[in-house]
Each structure stands twice: as C-alpha cells, then as structure tokens.
Amino acid sequence: MRILHTMLRVGDLERSIAFYTEVLGMKLLRRKDYPDGQFTLAFVGYGDGDAEIELTYNYGVDRYELGNAFGHIAIEVDDAYAACEEVRRRGGRVTREAGPMKHGTTVIAFVEDPDGYKIEFIQKKAAA
C-alpha cells in the first residue's frame, strides 16, 4: 500500500494550478473535466513517485470554509530559507519564516496557497 494523493477543494482552479506549479515548482500531472458531475480534477506534484495533490474545483463554488481539523501539507526542501525567498519572489505568501521549530532543531517554514491551505517546508537534515 501507499498514499496516492491528498485532495483539496479550491475556489479558482487556474489560480491554484498557477500557485502549485509556478510558486512551488510542481508539475500539472493531469487534469480532467467531469461536466456531468460539475467538477474538474487537476493533479499536481513533483512527478518523482511522491504522493500527489488533487485540486478539486466544484463548478460554481468559489470559496470553502477550511475548518480546524486539517493541518498542512509537508514538502522536504534543501534550504528552507532559500525556499521562502523563492516563494516570495514568485508572489507567494510566507506565513512563518524559516527557522528552528519550537522545542527542536529541525528548520521549518510555512507558506499559504491561494485558498489558505498551509504548506510546511521541512529542511533536509545534513548527513551525519
């Protein structure tokens, strides 16, 4: 068994695809419209066997209440400080600057997608 994807409902599919591909550097892996069901699915990811993110756009719905149960998506990065600068350069929003996590030494940061979903950057640990 393996995890295939995480699904996020989005209010503007084109805006979300642009964020995940242009700001986070993912690829649009596939996209399919389901006019009878009135929704479109777009899958994004890095394409190297990692789990994907399914962006679901339900026709006519431009906003969702995120609730408080969902936490975040985590992405491993070589350098969290540089990743934050790159997100900012590409027009993305950094919500927690890179730095050691509270009560630990792992370097993390958080950015936010256009719908308000949190993405955590976790810096790779140096080889011992």
N, C-alpha and C positions, 0 to 999 in steps of 0.2 A: 504494500500500500504506500501511497504518497499523497501529499497535498497537491491538488491541481491548481486551484485559484481561490482568491478572495473576491467576493462581489461587493461593489459599491454602487449605490444608486446615485446618479448625477443629474443635475438640473440643466446642464448645457453640455451635450456630448462633445461638440467640437472644441469648446474651451477646455474640457477635461483632457481630451486626447492631446491637445497642444501642451498642457502642463506636463503630463507624464512623458511625452516624447521630447519636447523642446527644453523643458526645465530640468527634468530628472534623467533625460538621456535614454529613456526606454524606447522600444520599437512598437509600432502598431502591428501586432501579430496577425490579427484577423478581425473582421467586422461583418456583421450580418444583420440585415433588417428583417423584422417579423411584422409586416403590416397588418396581418390578421389579428395578431396579439397586441398590436400598437406599442411595440418596443423595439429597440435596437441594442445589440450587444457589441461591444468592442473589447478585445483582449489586448492588454499591453504587458510588456515585460522585457527582460534583457535578452531573452531568446537562447539562453545557455542551459536550459534544463531546469531553471529555477521555477518556482510557482509563479503564476501569472495573476494579474489583477483584471477582473471582469468589470468593465464600466457598463452599467445598465441605464439606458435612458428610456423612461416610460413617456410616450407621447403626451404632451400637454402638461407635464409636471415639471416645474422649473425650480422647485425647492423642497428640501426634506428636513425634518427635524432629526438631528443626529442622535439624540438621546444621550444617555450617560453610560451605556454598557460597553460600547465599542471603544477600544483604546487607541491603537495605532498600527501601522504597517512599519516593519523594520527593514532597513536596507544597510548592508555592510558597505563601508567606504574605506578607501585607503587613508584619507585625511579628512576628518570631519570639518576642520577649519576651512580648508580649501573648498570642500563641497558646499558649505554655506555661502562662501563668496561667489561661487559659480551659480548657485540658485538665485542669489540676489542680482547678479549680473544679467541673468536671463529673465528677470522680472518676477521671480517667485518671492514668497514671504517666509522669512526665518522667524520662528516664534520662540525658540530657545537657542541661544548662541552655543557654539561648540565649547565643550569643557568637560572636566571630570564629572561623572554622575555623583549625586549626593550619596554619601556613605560608601563611596567606592572610588576606583581609579579609572574605570572604563570611560573613554571620551565619547560623549554623545552630543547630539543636537536634534532639534525638531524643526520641521518645516510644515507648511499647511497647504493643501491643494485648494483649488477654487471653491469647492463645496464645504471646506472647513475640516476635512479629514486630516488627521495628523500622520506625518511620516517621520520616523525616527532614523537618524543616521547613527550607526554604531561603527566607530573607527576600529579597523583591524588591529589586533594586538601585535606588537613586534615579536618576531620569532625569538624564542629563548635560546 
